[in-house]
């Protein structure tokens, strides 16, 4: 007999009664767990029903065993999800809720929820499923039965059972659908985004969003529970950050005064370091008014991290451990490879190369006389297997468009001898091997490399199509280091990363004499050709920060709040931001980050679901002291 020392007899009676029900095991677990969670004391001696001894420990073990079911069905009026039931549940009365996936022969009903599919059977005359529209929400009350063995569906996790329907309740009948939820009938992206609430029902989207949730949870767990980081929310409405990406402005009812949506929490997290919050992180929403690409949209999510009293190596080690824990064995052993910015540019033509295939640029500048007189001159070739023979007109046109973009000369393999000379062609062949053909580019060194980097992507697609290149399927993260601190813009120097990035201490002497040669303490992490994160050691000294801002022609008075924070005793610090959307896109092999975001913007930066951005009324314009002009 189970004895419970309990003050409220009705709870005791309810608990004892539950032990004698058909499903005493689950209900006891829930009741006991409720009592434990309420910080009440349960004293248990023994209980014997059908010669079964039940203890709290055994009950908790069963609770853990059934965790998936309980976690997904607690607080709801279903007993199980459509992916839970197996042969061991045969004979149980259950309640399922979901969407009608399929109905046929007035007898078979397939219902779906976010966890799976279950087949239900009508075995009476008063339940009619003939006119039930697909995607209608239903509640099924029934009994679990075994399917005949020759009718097992091994493609379904629930394929060994079916539900004999005792009661069918229509919770919400569908009137009209813009498209069917069939994998082989997927509509174009624009229609899917316009009705995203339906598109989210596809198993792929369900899986992606649950994986994303798990990834963010693992990141939080690693940072908070293992390394005592503090999660801090920072404002979204802020003032404009000079020297950064273009920002969205937000009008206010104060005439002529505007907020800006933050492009990142950069200033806030550095001021948190000054405030003694020495281990900060945030799952941050960021906004940039820039052109939309497959890996970029106007609003995005990043894991933002800042750490005091650390170095470049400290942050890199932290992120490597974080990624290893987050992706659980899918990444290579530590440490990740590091290459310099110049090595990446001269070998791959980009600062975010894909290292999963062997296709490198070769520097042949020494074969040209200009290399000794023009320090900006560069001549590079992109070797590829001669088995490709010739490029088609389609790909030649793509290469020509890239050439125009970078304003350099590009010579295809068949024209090298004619346009450059037979002798140079032979010397190049001796360097790259007779088994290879080449594409040559000459001109401004940086532009030549960037041009061949884009051509490398085009060429890889051609070679892959013809099975002439092997692309590794593994995830290969690596670091790019030693970025330049500055680059030349239209109006003078501009920062390669942002104006708060610290210069490399070995190059401080070049700040006044040759600033374009100054390296920074910035770092990017790249995964399979995608930049998934970037950061830097920050400038914590107000005097040096003032000097850098002056070189960039940035008025430091607009950053007085920030400069005062540095002057107040700000510790050395460094940080990084990891792009959650890009990380998920790489892990899910998605073509675009739009495939891993619940409600993304379209390729033109708009919201097909609501039609935003929308016009506002004349009254609203008057309230916000703004006026729309038609262009």
TORTI-803263 format. One line per field, with one value per residue (C-alpha): residue in three letters; residue number from 1; x, y, z. Coordinates in nm, 3 decimals. Layout:
! residues N
zami <- (ala;...)
zavo <- (NUM;...)
X <- (X;...)
Y <- (Y;...)
Z <- (Z;...)
This chain:
! residues 631
zami <- (unk;unk;unk;unk;unk;unk;unk;unk;unk;unk;unk;unk;unk;unk;unk;unk;unk;unk;unk;unk;unk;unk;unk;unk;unk;unk;unk;unk;unk;unk;unk;unk;unk;unk;unk;unk;unk;unk;unk;unk;unk;unk;unk;unk;unk;unk;unk;unk;unk;unk;unk;unk;unk;unk;unk;unk;unk;unk;unk;unk;unk;unk;unk;unk;unk;unk;unk;unk;unk;unk;unk;unk;unk;unk;unk;unk;unk;unk;unk;unk;unk;unk;unk;unk;unk;unk;unk;unk;unk;unk;unk;unk;unk;unk;unk;unk;unk;unk;unk;unk;unk;unk;unk;unk;unk;unk;unk;unk;unk;unk;unk;unk;unk;unk;unk;unk;unk;unk;unk;unk;unk;unk;unk;unk;unk;unk;unk;unk;unk;unk;unk;unk;unk;unk;unk;unk;unk;unk;unk;unk;unk;unk;unk;unk;unk;unk;unk;unk;unk;unk;unk;unk;unk;unk;unk;unk;unk;unk;unk;unk;unk;unk;unk;unk;unk;unk;unk;unk;unk;unk;unk;unk;unk;unk;unk;unk;unk;unk;unk;unk;unk;unk;unk;unk;unk;unk;unk;unk;unk;unk;unk;unk;unk;unk;unk;unk;unk;unk;unk;unk;unk;unk;unk;unk;unk;unk;unk;unk;unk;unk;unk;unk;unk;unk;unk;unk;unk;unk;unk;unk;unk;unk;unk;unk;unk;unk;unk;unk;unk;unk;unk;unk;unk;unk;unk;unk;unk;unk;unk;unk;unk;unk;unk;unk;unk;unk;unk;unk;unk;unk;unk;unk;unk;unk;unk;unk;unk;unk;unk;unk;unk;unk;unk;unk;unk;unk;unk;unk;unk;unk;unk;unk;unk;unk;unk;unk;unk;unk;unk;unk;unk;unk;unk;unk;unk;unk;unk;unk;unk;unk;unk;unk;unk;unk;unk;unk;unk;unk;unk;unk;unk;unk;unk;unk;unk;unk;unk;unk;unk;unk;unk;unk;unk;unk;unk;unk;unk;unk;unk;unk;unk;unk;unk;unk;unk;unk;unk;unk;unk;unk;unk;unk;unk;unk;unk;unk;unk;unk;unk;unk;unk;unk;unk;unk;unk;unk;unk;unk;unk;unk;unk;unk;unk;unk;unk;unk;unk;unk;unk;unk;unk;unk;unk;unk;unk;unk;unk;unk;unk;unk;unk;unk;unk;unk;unk;unk;unk;unk;unk;unk;unk;unk;unk;unk;unk;unk;unk;unk;unk;unk;unk;unk;unk;unk;unk;unk;unk;unk;unk;unk;unk;unk;unk;unk;unk;unk;unk;unk;unk;unk;unk;unk;unk;unk;unk;unk;unk;unk;unk;unk;unk;unk;unk;unk;unk;unk;unk;unk;unk;unk;unk;unk;unk;unk;unk;unk;unk;unk;unk;unk;unk;unk;unk;unk;unk;unk;unk;unk;unk;unk;unk;unk;unk;unk;unk;unk;unk;unk;unk;unk;unk;unk;unk;unk;unk;unk;unk;unk;unk;unk;unk;unk;unk;unk;unk;unk;unk;unk;unk;unk;unk;unk;unk;unk;unk;unk;unk;unk;unk;unk;unk;unk;unk;unk;unk;unk;unk;unk;unk;unk;unk;unk;unk;unk;unk;unk;unk;unk;unk;unk;unk;unk;unk;unk;unk;unk;unk;unk;unk;unk;unk;unk;unk;unk;unk;unk;unk;unk;unk;unk;unk;unk;unk;unk;unk;unk;unk;unk;unk;unk;unk;unk;unk;unk;unk;unk;unk;unk;unk;unk;unk;unk;unk;unk;unk;unk;unk;unk;unk;unk;unk;unk;unk;unk;unk;unk;unk;unk;unk;unk;unk;unk;unk;unk;unk;unk;unk;unk;unk;unk;unk;unk;unk;unk;unk;unk;unk;unk;unk;unk;unk;unk;unk;unk;unk;unk;unk;unk;unk;unk;unk;unk;unk;unk;unk;unk;unk;unk;unk;unk;unk;unk;unk;unk;unk;unk;unk;unk;unk;unk;unk;unk;unk;unk;unk;unk;unk;unk;unk;unk;unk)
zavo <- (1;2;3;4;5;6;7;8;9;10;11;12;13;14;15;16;17;18;19;20;21;22;23;24;25;26;27;28;29;30;31;32;33;34;35;36;37;38;39;40;41;42;43;44;45;46;47;48;49;50;51;52;53;54;55;56;57;58;59;60;61;62;63;64;65;66;67;68;69;70;71;72;73;74;75;76;77;78;79;80;81;82;83;84;85;86;87;88;89;90;91;92;93;94;95;96;97;98;99;100;101;102;103;104;105;106;107;108;109;110;111;112;113;114;115;116;117;118;119;120;121;122;123;124;125;126;127;128;129;130;131;132;133;134;135;136;137;138;139;140;141;142;143;144;145;146;147;148;149;150;151;152;153;154;155;156;157;158;159;160;161;162;163;164;165;166;167;168;169;170;171;172;173;174;175;176;177;178;179;180;181;182;183;184;185;186;187;188;189;190;191;192;193;194;195;196;197;198;199;200;201;202;203;204;205;206;207;208;209;210;211;212;213;214;215;216;217;218;219;220;221;222;223;224;225;226;227;228;229;230;231;232;233;234;235;236;237;238;239;240;241;242;243;244;245;246;247;248;249;250;251;252;253;254;255;256;257;258;259;260;261;262;263;264;265;266;267;268;269;270;271;272;273;274;275;276;277;278;279;280;281;282;283;284;285;286;287;288;289;290;291;292;293;294;295;296;297;298;299;300;301;302;303;304;305;306;307;308;309;310;311;312;313;314;315;316;317;318;319;320;321;322;323;324;325;326;327;328;329;330;331;332;333;334;335;336;337;338;339;340;341;342;343;344;345;346;347;348;349;350;351;352;353;354;355;356;357;358;359;360;361;362;363;364;365;366;367;368;369;370;371;372;373;374;375;376;377;378;379;380;381;382;383;384;385;386;387;388;389;390;391;392;393;394;395;396;397;398;399;400;401;402;403;404;405;406;407;408;409;410;411;412;413;414;415;416;417;418;419;420;421;422;423;424;425;426;427;428;429;430;431;432;433;434;435;436;437;438;439;440;441;442;443;444;445;446;447;448;449;450;451;452;453;454;455;456;457;458;459;460;461;462;463;464;465;466;467;468;469;470;471;472;473;474;475;476;477;478;479;480;481;482;483;484;485;486;487;488;489;490;491;492;493;494;495;496;497;498;499;500;501;502;503;504;505;506;507;508;509;510;511;512;513;514;515;516;517;518;519;520;521;522;523;524;525;526;527;528;529;530;531;532;533;534;535;536;537;538;539;540;541;542;543;544;545;546;547;548;549;550;551;552;553;554;555;556;557;558;559;560;561;562;563;564;565;566;567;568;569;570;571;572;573;574;575;576;577;578;579;580;581;582;583;584;585;586;587;588;589;590;591;592;593;594;595;596;597;598;599;600;601;602;603;604;605;606;607;608;609;610;611;612;613;614;615;616;617;618;619;620;621;622;623;624;625;626;627;628;629;630;631)
X <- (0.000;0.128;0.131;0.154;0.197;-0.017;-0.233;-0.496;-0.696;-0.855;-0.514;-0.419;-0.743;-0.695;-0.342;-0.449;-0.739;-0.503;-0.296;-0.591;-0.668;-0.565;-0.297;-0.176;0.192;0.173;-0.074;0.124;0.434;0.257;0.095;0.413;0.612;0.354;0.387;0.765;0.766;0.540;0.816;0.595;0.731;0.615;0.697;0.657;0.687;0.558;0.281;0.195;-0.048;-0.025;0.304;0.462;0.667;0.670;0.913;0.964;1.299;1.143;0.867;1.121;1.307;0.983;0.920;1.255;1.184;0.854;1.001;0.945;0.577;0.521;0.706;0.508;0.163;0.159;-0.097;-0.295;-0.601;-0.415;-0.251;0.011;0.151;0.110;0.468;0.456;0.255;0.418;0.327;0.366;0.072;-0.173;-0.497;-0.459;-0.724;-0.564;-0.646;-0.465;-0.495;-0.366;-0.418;-0.589;-0.310;-0.506;-0.846;-0.965;-1.229;-1.445;-1.232;-0.866;-0.771;-0.408;-0.351;-0.033;0.111;0.454;0.591;0.473;0.187;-0.068;-0.318;-0.671;-0.951;-1.326;-1.508;-1.863;-2.129;-2.187;-1.840;-1.819;-1.479;-1.578;-1.617;-1.336;-1.106;-0.732;-0.554;-0.868;-0.784;-0.936;-0.937;-0.943;-1.041;-0.975;-0.797;-0.452;-0.458;-0.193;-0.186;-0.173;0.197;0.171;0.039;0.319;0.438;0.812;0.848;0.640;0.761;0.401;0.369;0.297;-0.017;-0.338;-0.610;-0.963;-1.167;-1.431;-1.496;-1.393;-1.426;-1.365;-1.184;-1.146;-1.251;-1.045;-1.225;-0.947;-0.575;-0.342;-0.132;-0.113;0.135;0.299;0.674;0.649;0.409;0.601;0.509;0.755;0.923;0.723;0.391;0.532;0.653;0.320;0.147;0.434;0.197;0.113;0.466;0.584;0.384;0.623;0.839;1.157;1.059;0.947;1.282;1.487;1.316;1.345;1.713;1.763;1.598;1.818;2.133;2.058;1.974;2.309;2.490;2.318;2.388;2.758;2.800;2.590;2.629;2.987;3.151;2.939;2.851;2.570;2.291;2.210;1.947;2.051;1.833;1.719;1.643;1.969;2.157;2.339;2.678;2.923;3.152;2.932;2.667;2.364;2.100;1.721;1.593;1.286;1.089;0.956;0.686;0.965;1.017;1.340;1.454;1.507;1.624;1.832;1.778;2.107;2.314;2.471;2.505;2.869;2.881;2.655;2.861;3.183;3.019;2.911;3.280;3.343;3.057;3.216;2.986;3.300;3.139;2.847;2.638;2.306;2.096;2.066;1.839;2.026;1.919;2.102;1.955;2.163;2.102;1.948;2.145;2.097;2.307;2.186;1.856;1.757;1.703;1.904;2.000;2.346;2.507;2.684;2.974;3.215;3.485;3.716;4.083;4.131;4.324;4.270;4.367;4.131;3.825;3.921;3.959;3.621;3.438;3.604;3.487;3.141;3.103;3.237;2.982;2.701;2.748;2.833;3.097;3.022;3.330;3.701;3.930;4.068;4.236;4.074;4.302;4.408;4.509;4.594;4.382;4.652;4.692;4.317;4.303;4.601;4.509;4.129;4.038;3.813;3.825;3.564;3.691;3.541;3.826;3.629;3.779;4.129;4.117;4.377;4.504;4.871;5.071;5.257;5.325;5.701;5.658;5.541;5.766;5.512;5.559;5.892;5.761;5.398;5.351;4.975;5.016;4.917;4.898;4.730;4.604;4.328;4.427;4.164;4.162;4.201;3.933;3.677;3.801;3.616;3.371;3.033;2.918;2.691;2.982;3.207;2.944;2.934;3.311;3.299;3.044;3.273;3.570;3.379;3.286;3.651;3.792;4.077;4.190;4.085;4.223;4.077;4.299;4.256;4.365;4.673;4.938;4.764;4.704;4.992;5.258;5.368;5.672;5.475;5.215;5.485;5.631;5.286;5.234;5.564;5.437;5.085;5.140;5.056;4.743;4.579;4.419;4.411;4.224;4.460;4.384;4.611;4.564;4.526;4.640;4.346;4.089;4.260;4.235;3.874;3.783;3.939;3.773;3.428;3.533;3.647;3.288;3.152;3.416;3.348;2.981;3.077;3.330;3.087;2.818;3.055;3.191;3.540;3.596;3.561;3.388;3.424;3.094;3.251;3.212;3.545;3.558;3.872;3.985;4.094;4.335;4.561;4.301;4.405;4.290;4.196;4.100;4.074;3.724;3.588;3.638;3.963;4.038;3.757;3.763;3.779;3.564;3.449;3.617;3.651;3.889;4.235;4.542;4.804;5.062;5.349;5.217;5.145;5.451;5.288;4.970;5.100;5.338;5.165;4.818;4.707;4.978;4.856;4.707;4.420;4.342;4.027;3.923;3.652;3.541;3.446;3.253;3.226;3.257;3.034;3.148;2.958;3.114;3.352;3.502;3.810;4.013;3.872;4.042;4.005;4.231;4.047;4.352;4.411;4.039;4.037;4.334;4.168;3.841;4.032;4.206;3.861;3.720;3.462;3.353;3.424;3.176;2.897;3.040;3.097;2.904;3.129;3.452;3.362;3.315;3.666;3.809;3.635;3.858;3.760;3.943;4.105;3.837;3.749;3.437;3.267;2.927;2.818;2.545;2.273;2.094;2.408;2.512;2.176;2.180;2.517;2.415;2.089;2.255;1.992;2.028;1.930;1.901;1.533;1.491;1.595;1.406;1.044;0.927;1.198;1.204;1.204;1.499;1.405;1.394;1.013;0.766;0.535;0.317;0.200;0.311;0.552;0.699;0.366;0.268;0.147;-0.143;-0.113;-0.216;0.071;0.313;0.200;0.241;0.595;0.686;0.781;0.672;0.677;0.812;0.734;1.034)
Y <- (0.000;0.345;0.577;0.946;1.191;1.465;1.730;1.754;1.432;1.510;1.517;1.194;1.031;1.157;1.020;0.679;0.660;0.731;0.429;0.203;0.342;0.173;0.434;0.462;0.475;0.802;0.970;0.878;1.024;1.349;1.373;1.291;1.531;1.805;1.745;1.748;2.067;2.227;2.174;1.941;1.637;1.294;0.999;0.666;0.323;0.070;0.005;-0.321;-0.356;-0.662;-0.740;-0.417;-0.210;0.158;0.404;0.771;0.688;0.443;0.690;0.960;0.718;0.648;1.021;1.068;0.779;0.940;1.290;1.346;1.260;1.455;1.763;1.783;1.715;1.871;2.149;2.037;1.816;1.567;1.267;1.207;1.368;1.219;1.091;0.923;0.604;0.262;-0.104;-0.081;0.161;-0.091;-0.102;0.248;0.514;0.826;1.176;1.321;1.664;1.773;1.861;1.631;1.516;1.260;1.088;0.804;0.535;0.690;0.491;0.597;0.930;1.042;1.325;1.526;1.753;1.902;1.567;1.311;1.128;0.881;0.674;0.665;0.423;0.483;0.160;0.288;0.462;0.781;0.933;1.086;1.193;1.212;1.590;1.675;1.935;1.878;2.078;2.091;2.082;1.779;1.612;1.232;1.023;0.654;0.333;0.226;-0.094;-0.297;-0.290;-0.627;-0.714;-0.721;-0.362;-0.209;0.122;0.123;0.478;0.609;0.599;0.514;0.264;-0.039;0.103;0.283;0.456;0.319;0.639;0.656;1.027;1.283;1.653;1.924;2.208;2.435;2.352;2.487;2.702;2.768;2.703;2.898;2.585;2.220;2.089;1.836;1.816;1.753;2.046;2.317;2.660;2.936;3.116;3.438;3.255;3.054;3.371;3.542;3.257;3.169;3.043;2.754;2.707;2.660;2.335;2.164;1.911;2.082;2.413;2.240;2.064;2.376;2.591;2.319;2.270;2.645;2.655;2.368;2.537;2.865;2.672;2.489;2.820;2.972;2.661;2.667;3.037;3.063;2.726;2.646;2.988;3.230;3.472;3.718;3.768;4.139;4.293;4.621;4.886;4.860;5.231;5.426;5.706;5.667;5.494;5.682;5.485;5.176;5.024;5.227;5.226;5.250;5.574;5.587;5.913;6.043;6.295;6.538;6.756;6.681;6.409;6.049;5.722;5.471;5.096;4.948;4.768;4.579;4.628;4.729;5.044;4.901;4.587;4.788;5.018;4.708;4.620;4.967;4.896;4.577;4.327;4.146;3.840;3.952;3.782;3.840;3.682;4.017;4.147;4.375;4.596;4.720;4.907;4.723;4.524;4.182;3.871;3.499;3.535;3.880;4.052;4.383;4.228;3.938;3.759;3.720;3.573;3.876;3.821;4.053;3.959;4.171;4.105;3.883;3.865;3.755;3.400;3.405;3.489;3.244;2.963;3.051;3.040;2.715;2.547;2.700;2.567;2.224;2.197;2.343;2.114;1.799;1.616;1.762;1.986;1.898;1.871;2.185;2.413;2.530;2.634;2.999;3.183;3.547;3.787;3.824;3.446;3.406;3.685;3.560;3.191;3.204;3.557;3.622;3.666;3.392;3.106;2.762;2.522;2.203;2.173;2.223;2.515;2.783;3.092;3.115;3.437;3.482;3.855;3.798;3.693;4.043;4.348;4.577;4.394;4.566;4.921;4.915;4.801;4.763;4.541;4.179;3.886;3.568;3.252;3.012;2.658;2.391;2.048;2.046;1.773;2.052;2.144;2.473;2.689;2.746;3.089;3.113;3.088;3.308;3.581;3.541;3.574;3.885;4.045;3.975;4.123;4.447;4.468;4.472;4.660;4.413;4.212;3.847;3.605;3.257;2.955;2.934;3.297;3.309;3.258;3.497;3.780;3.742;3.559;3.201;3.231;3.350;3.083;2.815;2.953;2.950;2.591;2.492;2.636;2.494;2.171;2.059;1.876;2.205;2.488;2.839;3.166;3.463;3.805;4.111;4.459;4.605;4.325;4.329;4.357;4.078;3.845;3.939;3.891;3.544;3.461;3.512;3.328;3.044;3.007;3.001;2.751;2.525;2.505;2.398;2.141;1.999;1.966;1.754;1.559;1.702;1.829;1.665;1.873;1.758;1.726;1.796;2.117;2.301;2.613;2.826;3.172;3.467;3.693;3.993;4.199;4.550;4.814;5.053;5.045;5.331;5.462;5.737;5.999;5.872;5.604;5.384;5.098;4.742;4.627;4.918;5.219;5.052;4.778;4.784;4.811;4.537;4.650;4.560;4.808;5.112;5.289;5.284;5.469;5.808;5.704;5.413;5.350;5.108;4.865;4.861;4.527;4.503;4.263;4.158;3.802;3.631;3.271;3.113;2.791;2.632;2.962;3.163;3.419;3.304;3.542;3.827;4.034;4.204;4.316;4.662;4.993;5.054;5.359;5.688;5.862;5.593;5.582;5.958;5.924;5.652;5.848;6.153;5.948;5.829;6.185;6.089;6.362;6.218;6.461;6.242;5.959;6.156;5.901;5.627;5.823;5.910;5.540;5.466;5.749;5.623;5.318;5.068;4.733;4.573;4.369;4.180;4.037;3.867;3.822;3.490;3.500;3.262;3.273;3.195;2.920;2.750;2.792;2.615;2.336;2.275;2.317;2.581;2.793;3.108;3.226;3.285;2.907;2.908;3.217;3.188;3.512;3.642;3.933;3.858;3.903;4.271;4.333;4.344;4.140;3.948;3.841;4.186;4.394;4.599;4.850;5.032;5.391;5.585;5.826;6.203;6.229;6.000;6.197;6.516;6.361;6.248;6.575;6.398;6.430;6.169;6.266;6.070;5.993)
Z <- (0.000;-0.085;0.213;0.146;0.428;0.292;0.448;0.177;0.165;-0.172;-0.345;-0.173;-0.285;-0.641;-0.649;-0.514;-0.759;-1.046;-0.949;-1.024;-1.368;-1.688;-1.746;-1.389;-1.496;-1.690;-1.458;-1.147;-1.304;-1.382;-1.037;-0.849;-1.064;-0.993;-0.621;-0.638;-0.846;-0.584;-0.324;-0.122;0.064;-0.044;0.179;0.009;0.164;-0.089;-0.337;-0.503;-0.791;-1.015;-0.834;-0.955;-0.712;-0.805;-0.655;-0.720;-0.880;-1.122;-1.193;-1.277;-1.505;-1.689;-1.705;-1.875;-2.111;-2.212;-2.215;-2.587;-2.557;-2.237;-2.350;-2.672;-2.528;-2.182;-2.129;-2.437;-2.484;-2.701;-2.534;-2.803;-3.115;-3.460;-3.445;-3.102;-3.129;-3.172;-3.129;-2.750;-2.741;-2.894;-2.695;-2.549;-2.588;-2.733;-2.850;-3.153;-3.312;-3.650;-4.011;-4.261;-4.489;-4.693;-4.703;-4.925;-4.970;-4.693;-4.451;-4.436;-4.281;-4.257;-4.011;-3.963;-3.699;-3.642;-3.524;-3.777;-3.949;-3.818;-4.014;-3.873;-3.968;-3.980;-3.884;-3.844;-4.052;-3.855;-3.920;-4.269;-4.406;-4.773;-4.786;-4.546;-4.714;-4.692;-4.421;-4.207;-3.837;-3.660;-3.323;-3.326;-3.025;-3.076;-2.990;-3.107;-3.313;-3.494;-3.870;-4.046;-4.087;-4.463;-4.448;-4.238;-4.380;-4.310;-4.442;-4.150;-3.790;-3.695;-3.979;-3.759;-3.599;-3.685;-3.484;-3.483;-3.470;-3.198;-3.237;-3.498;-3.422;-3.681;-3.505;-3.807;-4.160;-4.449;-4.702;-4.952;-4.992;-5.224;-5.284;-5.184;-4.930;-5.158;-5.195;-5.567;-5.610;-5.424;-5.560;-5.642;-5.354;-5.389;-5.339;-5.050;-4.877;-4.938;-4.751;-4.518;-4.246;-4.481;-4.610;-4.250;-4.239;-4.480;-4.289;-4.414;-4.256;-3.936;-3.913;-3.985;-3.723;-3.458;-3.543;-3.520;-3.178;-3.059;-3.191;-3.012;-2.694;-2.712;-2.757;-2.455;-2.249;-2.337;-2.265;-1.948;-1.777;-1.871;-1.894;-1.687;-1.966;-1.898;-2.151;-2.182;-2.408;-2.568;-2.736;-3.096;-3.129;-3.121;-3.292;-3.622;-3.613;-3.836;-4.061;-4.078;-4.302;-4.411;-4.140;-4.131;-3.976;-3.754;-3.737;-3.406;-3.316;-3.222;-3.528;-3.715;-3.470;-3.576;-3.430;-3.623;-3.602;-3.482;-3.744;-3.451;-3.073;-3.126;-2.915;-2.646;-2.593;-2.569;-2.314;-2.121;-2.095;-1.951;-1.709;-1.577;-1.753;-1.861;-2.026;-2.240;-2.506;-2.678;-2.951;-3.125;-3.397;-3.638;-3.928;-4.236;-4.530;-4.789;-5.106;-5.039;-5.139;-5.079;-4.761;-4.653;-4.579;-4.414;-4.071;-3.938;-3.617;-3.473;-3.164;-3.023;-2.782;-2.602;-2.350;-2.134;-2.062;-2.363;-2.688;-3.047;-2.951;-2.652;-2.861;-3.134;-2.880;-2.727;-3.060;-3.168;-2.847;-2.885;-3.239;-3.146;-2.864;-3.074;-3.373;-3.178;-3.378;-3.722;-3.726;-3.755;-3.455;-3.295;-3.369;-3.692;-3.976;-4.002;-4.319;-4.370;-4.569;-4.836;-4.865;-4.913;-5.171;-5.375;-5.357;-5.387;-5.496;-5.195;-4.818;-4.775;-4.992;-5.018;-4.937;-5.010;-5.357;-5.492;-5.734;-5.656;-5.829;-5.929;-5.920;-6.251;-6.214;-6.240;-6.605;-6.695;-6.715;-6.544;-6.214;-6.152;-6.212;-6.094;-5.734;-5.789;-6.096;-6.079;-6.317;-6.195;-6.361;-6.263;-6.366;-6.435;-6.596;-6.972;-6.986;-6.984;-7.335;-7.410;-7.222;-7.382;-7.497;-7.192;-6.949;-7.159;-7.133;-6.754;-6.738;-6.954;-6.719;-6.423;-6.613;-6.674;-6.308;-6.199;-6.500;-6.566;-6.863;-6.883;-7.141;-7.192;-7.248;-7.625;-7.668;-7.440;-7.712;-7.952;-7.704;-7.457;-7.652;-7.707;-7.480;-7.176;-7.244;-7.238;-6.914;-6.753;-6.870;-6.709;-6.380;-6.376;-6.572;-6.926;-6.805;-6.712;-6.905;-6.763;-6.743;-6.714;-6.568;-6.557;-6.414;-6.065;-5.835;-5.593;-5.871;-6.068;-5.768;-5.693;-6.060;-6.075;-5.741;-5.895;-6.212;-5.984;-5.861;-6.218;-6.329;-6.030;-6.125;-6.480;-6.359;-6.104;-6.369;-6.578;-6.277;-6.334;-5.981;-5.641;-5.374;-5.017;-4.827;-4.487;-4.290;-4.300;-4.083;-4.080;-3.974;-4.186;-3.994;-4.062;-4.246;-4.350;-4.103;-4.385;-4.748;-4.995;-5.059;-5.279;-5.006;-4.858;-4.603;-4.476;-4.226;-4.355;-4.061;-3.843;-3.685;-3.343;-3.462;-3.307;-3.533;-3.514;-3.254;-3.491;-3.750;-3.532;-3.674;-4.021;-3.918;-4.031;-4.311;-4.487;-4.337;-4.613;-4.498;-4.139;-4.041;-3.795;-3.512;-3.695;-3.771;-3.973;-3.948;-4.280;-4.336;-4.681;-4.864;-4.629;-4.374;-4.065;-3.818;-3.770;-3.494;-3.364;-3.072;-2.995;-2.935;-2.561;-2.544;-2.606;-2.751;-3.013;-3.093;-3.147;-3.380;-3.590;-3.615;-3.734;-4.006;-4.120;-4.120;-3.854;-3.616;-3.271;-3.110;-3.254;-3.045;-2.725;-2.516;-2.647;-2.610;-2.250;-2.180;-2.306;-2.094;-1.781;-1.742;-2.009;-1.994;-2.301;-2.476;-2.791;-2.944;-3.233;-3.395;-3.546;-3.810;-3.693;-4.031;-4.231;-3.992;-4.031;-4.409;-4.432;-4.194;-4.381;-4.724;-4.800;-5.113;-4.923;-4.564;-4.645;-4.617;-4.249;-4.127;-4.017;-4.178;-4.412;-4.650;-5.024;-5.261;-5.304;-4.929;-4.901;-4.699;-4.935;-4.640;-4.530;-4.826;-4.610;-4.647;-4.678;-4.732;-4.429;-4.415;-4.443;-4.075;-3.974;-4.191;-4.022;-3.675;-3.753;-3.932;-4.254;-4.614;-4.889;-5.230;-5.544;-5.767)
